[in-house]
């Protein structure tokens, strides 16, 4: 799933595998390997890809079909943050 999503996001930004690789100091063949599933990026690189494309890591990994946070997600996070502050 990661490979499919990575390719889809790369193409949506009209980038070649070489151009995306240059942005992350990776070879074109490395990006191609991620997209085909022949290679797996480490978690830090997955986070970097998610940040670059403006999506969640869950979306990139196929855990979620929603590329970004929903309004409900944002409200839930705000509530949790308030609770954490109170506990401190």
N, CA and C atoms as a LAMMPS dump frame, in Angstrom:
ITEM: TIMESTEP
0
ITEM: NUMBER OF ATOMS
264
ITEM: BOX BOUNDS ff ff ff
-5.0000000000000000e+02 5.0000000000000000e+02
-5.0000000000000000e+02 5.0000000000000000e+02
-5.0000000000000000e+02 5.0000000000000000e+02
ITEM: ATOMS id mol type element x y z
1 1 1 N 0.821 -1.186 0
2 1 2 C 0 0 0
3 1 3 C 0.87 1.258 0
4 2 1 N 1.951 1.275 0.785
5 2 2 C 2.812 2.447 0.842
6 2 3 C 3.323 2.815 -0.545
7 3 1 N 3.741 1.842 -1.293
8 3 2 C 4.279 2.114 -2.621
9 3 3 C 3.257 2.755 -3.546
10 4 1 N 2.055 2.221 -3.525
11 4 2 C 0.982 2.773 -4.363
12 4 3 C 0.676 4.214 -3.966
13 5 1 N 0.578 4.448 -2.665
14 5 2 C 0.254 5.793 -2.18
15 5 3 C 1.39 6.768 -2.477
16 6 1 N 2.615 6.313 -2.294
17 6 2 C 3.767 7.173 -2.572
18 6 3 C 3.78 7.577 -4.046
19 7 1 N 3.579 6.617 -4.934
20 7 2 C 3.554 6.908 -6.37
21 7 3 C 2.422 7.88 -6.707
22 8 1 N 1.256 7.626 -6.145
23 8 2 C 0.089 8.479 -6.385
24 8 3 C 0.356 9.918 -5.925
25 9 1 N 0.923 10.079 -4.748
26 9 2 C 1.213 11.408 -4.216
27 9 3 C 2.311 12.099 -5.027
28 10 1 N 3.32 11.337 -5.407
29 10 2 C 4.41 11.902 -6.212
30 10 3 C 3.866 12.436 -7.534
31 11 1 N 3.038 11.635 -8.18
32 11 2 C 2.468 12.058 -9.462
33 11 3 C 1.525 13.243 -9.297
34 12 1 N 0.816 13.302 -8.17
35 12 2 C -0.096 14.425 -7.943
36 12 3 C 0.665 15.747 -7.837
37 13 1 N 1.934 15.68 -7.428
38 13 2 C 2.785 16.874 -7.354
39 13 3 C 3.6 17.047 -8.633
40 14 1 N 3.309 16.181 -9.617
41 14 2 C 3.987 16.226 -10.909
42 14 3 C 5.516 16.124 -10.77
43 15 1 N 5.938 15.195 -9.922
44 15 2 C 7.355 14.935 -9.712
45 15 3 C 7.736 13.598 -10.314
46 16 1 N 8.923 13.515 -10.865
47 16 2 C 9.46 12.227 -11.292
48 16 3 C 10.07 11.55 -10.06
49 17 1 N 10.343 10.27 -10.186
50 17 2 C 10.998 9.56 -9.083
51 17 3 C 12.365 10.182 -8.804
52 18 1 N 13.036 10.621 -9.854
53 18 2 C 14.342 11.257 -9.692
54 18 3 C 14.204 12.56 -8.906
55 19 1 N 13.22 13.385 -9.257
56 19 2 C 13.022 14.654 -8.561
57 19 3 C 12.669 14.451 -7.091
58 20 1 N 11.797 13.474 -6.806
59 20 2 C 11.459 13.195 -5.419
60 20 3 C 12.69 12.706 -4.669
61 21 1 N 13.444 11.846 -5.298
62 21 2 C 14.671 11.353 -4.676
63 21 3 C 15.639 12.474 -4.333
64 22 1 N 15.761 13.433 -5.23
65 22 2 C 16.66 14.568 -4.991
66 22 3 C 16.227 15.37 -3.766
67 23 1 N 14.927 15.494 -3.558
68 23 2 C 14.414 16.24 -2.403
69 23 3 C 14.77 15.558 -1.083
70 24 1 N 14.964 14.24 -1.131
71 24 2 C 15.261 13.481 0.087
72 24 3 C 16.666 12.883 0.071
73 25 1 N 17.469 13.329 -0.893
74 25 2 C 18.84 12.829 -1.035
75 25 3 C 18.862 11.305 -1.223
76 26 1 N 17.955 10.831 -2.067
77 26 2 C 17.851 9.403 -2.371
78 26 3 C 17.978 9.199 -3.877
79 27 1 N 18.45 8.035 -4.274
80 27 2 C 18.554 7.713 -5.696
81 27 3 C 17.172 7.444 -6.289
82 28 1 N 17.042 7.691 -7.559
83 28 2 C 15.796 7.39 -8.267
84 28 3 C 15.423 5.924 -8.09
85 29 1 N 16.416 5.043 -8.113
86 29 2 C 16.154 3.609 -7.957
87 29 3 C 15.608 3.282 -6.563
88 30 1 N 15.996 4.061 -5.565
89 30 2 C 15.48 3.854 -4.211
90 30 3 C 13.999 4.206 -4.158
91 31 1 N 13.637 5.35 -4.746
92 31 2 C 12.227 5.748 -4.797
93 31 3 C 11.431 4.702 -5.559
94 32 1 N 11.961 4.255 -6.673
95 32 2 C 11.298 3.221 -7.465
96 32 3 C 11.105 1.947 -6.648
97 33 1 N 12.115 1.587 -5.87
98 33 2 C 12.023 0.403 -5.01
99 33 3 C 10.929 0.534 -3.97
100 34 1 N 10.782 1.727 -3.4
101 34 2 C 9.698 1.969 -2.445
102 34 3 C 8.344 1.837 -3.129
103 35 1 N 8.249 2.403 -4.319
104 35 2 C 6.97 2.393 -5.031
105 35 3 C 6.554 0.995 -5.493
106 36 1 N 7.511 0.162 -5.812
107 36 2 C 7.185 -1.2 -6.251
108 36 3 C 7.059 -2.18 -5.089
109 37 1 N 7.51 -1.757 -3.919
110 37 2 C 7.464 -2.639 -2.756
111 37 3 C 8.714 -3.48 -2.593
112 38 1 N 9.695 -3.288 -3.468
113 38 2 C 10.939 -4.042 -3.368
114 38 3 C 11.792 -3.578 -2.184
115 39 1 N 11.575 -2.339 -1.765
116 39 2 C 12.298 -1.772 -0.624
117 39 3 C 11.301 -1.166 0.341
118 40 1 N 11.702 -1.054 1.595
119 40 2 C 10.858 -0.458 2.636
120 40 3 C 11.62 0.699 3.295
121 41 1 N 11.026 1.89 3.327
122 41 2 C 11.688 3.013 4.008
123 41 3 C 11.6 2.851 5.524
124 42 1 N 12.555 3.452 6.234
125 42 2 C 12.46 3.42 7.698
126 42 3 C 11.38 4.4 8.152
127 43 1 N 11.017 4.319 9.412
128 43 2 C 9.894 5.095 9.934
129 43 3 C 10.139 6.596 9.833
130 44 1 N 11.377 7.028 10.025
131 44 2 C 11.676 8.464 9.92
132 44 3 C 11.445 8.967 8.499
133 45 1 N 11.781 8.157 7.52
134 45 2 C 11.557 8.558 6.133
135 45 3 C 10.066 8.561 5.812
136 46 1 N 9.332 7.618 6.357
137 46 2 C 7.871 7.608 6.172
138 46 3 C 7.289 8.902 6.747
139 47 1 N 7.748 9.291 7.925
140 47 2 C 7.292 10.55 8.528
141 47 3 C 7.643 11.743 7.646
142 48 1 N 8.848 11.728 7.095
143 48 2 C 9.273 12.829 6.219
144 48 3 C 8.43 12.885 4.949
145 49 1 N 8.146 11.722 4.371
146 49 2 C 7.283 11.692 3.182
147 49 3 C 5.897 12.248 3.525
148 50 1 N 5.351 11.825 4.66
149 50 2 C 4.022 12.276 5.065
150 50 3 C 3.999 13.795 5.226
151 51 1 N 5.009 14.33 5.875
152 51 2 C 5.079 15.773 6.072
153 51 3 C 5.199 16.496 4.733
154 52 1 N 6.047 16 3.867
155 52 2 C 6.261 16.614 2.555
156 52 3 C 4.963 16.662 1.744
157 53 1 N 4.217 15.562 1.768
158 53 2 C 2.992 15.481 0.966
159 53 3 C 1.76 16.006 1.712
160 54 1 N 1.91 16.33 2.991
161 54 2 C 0.791 16.859 3.758
162 54 3 C -0.281 15.831 4.054
163 55 1 N 0.16 14.599 4.326
164 55 2 C -0.773 13.518 4.659
165 55 3 C -0.318 12.879 5.964
166 56 1 N -1.145 12.013 6.518
167 56 2 C -0.766 11.302 7.734
168 56 3 C 0.07 10.068 7.381
169 57 1 N 0.844 9.614 8.349
170 57 2 C 1.59 8.37 8.133
171 57 3 C 0.612 7.201 7.984
172 58 1 N -0.505 7.254 8.699
173 58 2 C -1.517 6.196 8.56
174 58 3 C -2.006 6.104 7.117
175 59 1 N -2.2 7.241 6.477
176 59 2 C -2.636 7.231 5.075
177 59 3 C -1.546 6.602 4.199
178 60 1 N -0.318 7.03 4.385
179 60 2 C 0.775 6.474 3.574
180 60 3 C 0.896 4.966 3.74
181 61 1 N 0.704 4.491 4.96
182 61 2 C 0.871 3.068 5.242
183 61 3 C -0.368 2.228 4.943
184 62 1 N -1.459 2.884 4.549
185 62 2 C -2.67 2.153 4.209
186 62 3 C -3.558 1.824 5.391
187 63 1 N -3.256 2.389 6.555
188 63 2 C -4.072 2.158 7.743
189 63 3 C -5.38 2.938 7.642
190 64 1 N -5.301 4.094 6.999
191 64 2 C -6.454 4.982 6.835
192 64 3 C -6.602 5.355 5.367
193 65 1 N -7.814 5.586 4.962
194 65 2 C -8.05 6.056 3.598
195 65 3 C -8.242 7.559 3.546
196 66 1 N -8.081 8.211 4.699
197 66 2 C -8.2 9.661 4.788
198 66 3 C -6.798 10.255 4.834
199 67 1 N -6.428 11.057 3.831
200 67 2 C -5.057 11.567 3.789
201 67 3 C -4.699 12.585 4.865
202 68 1 N -5.693 13.225 5.464
203 68 2 C -5.381 14.195 6.505
204 68 3 C -6.364 14.071 7.66
205 69 1 N -6.147 14.854 8.673
206 69 2 C -7.003 14.781 9.85
207 69 3 C -8.39 15.343 9.547
208 70 1 N -9.38 14.671 10.083
209 70 2 C -10.743 15.178 9.956
210 70 3 C -10.986 16.192 11.069
211 71 1 N -12.08 16.914 10.97
212 71 2 C -12.433 17.882 12.005
213 71 3 C -12.608 17.17 13.35
214 72 1 N -13.2 15.98 13.317
215 72 2 C -13.389 15.199 14.542
216 72 3 C -12.028 14.83 15.15
217 73 1 N -11.083 14.411 14.292
218 73 2 C -9.748 14.079 14.779
219 73 3 C -9.121 15.271 15.492
220 74 1 N -9.239 16.442 14.881
221 74 2 C -8.649 17.638 15.465
222 74 3 C -9.291 17.979 16.817
223 75 1 N -10.614 17.819 16.907
224 75 2 C -11.3 18.083 18.173
225 75 3 C -10.873 17.078 19.237
226 76 1 N -10.761 15.803 18.856
227 76 2 C -10.328 14.774 19.798
228 76 3 C -8.918 15.057 20.311
229 77 1 N -8.047 15.483 19.421
230 77 2 C -6.671 15.803 19.809
231 77 3 C -6.667 16.988 20.77
232 78 1 N -7.456 18.012 20.469
233 78 2 C -7.532 19.185 21.351
234 78 3 C -8.02 18.791 22.739
235 79 1 N -9.028 17.91 22.808
236 79 2 C -9.538 17.455 24.105
237 79 3 C -8.455 16.709 24.881
238 80 1 N -7.734 15.837 24.184
239 80 2 C -6.67 15.082 24.844
240 80 3 C -5.569 16.014 25.354
241 81 1 N -5.226 17.012 24.546
242 81 2 C -4.198 17.966 24.959
243 81 3 C -4.641 18.745 26.202
244 82 1 N -5.917 19.151 26.232
245 82 2 C -6.44 19.841 27.416
246 82 3 C -6.351 18.95 28.65
247 83 1 N -6.684 17.697 28.5
248 83 2 C -6.626 16.745 29.609
249 83 3 C -5.188 16.574 30.112
250 84 1 N -4.26 16.498 29.18
251 84 2 C -2.85 16.362 29.55
252 84 3 C -2.394 17.59 30.334
253 85 1 N -2.783 18.767 29.857
254 85 2 C -2.419 20.012 30.566
255 85 3 C -2.984 20.024 31.977
256 86 1 N -4.241 19.591 32.123
257 86 2 C -4.86 19.549 33.456
258 86 3 C -4.105 18.605 34.376
259 87 1 N -3.704 17.463 33.826
260 87 2 C -3 16.461 34.624
261 87 3 C -1.631 16.933 35.084
262 88 1 N -1.059 17.839 34.344
263 88 2 C 0.272 18.361 34.713
264 88 3 C 0.115 19.331 35.855
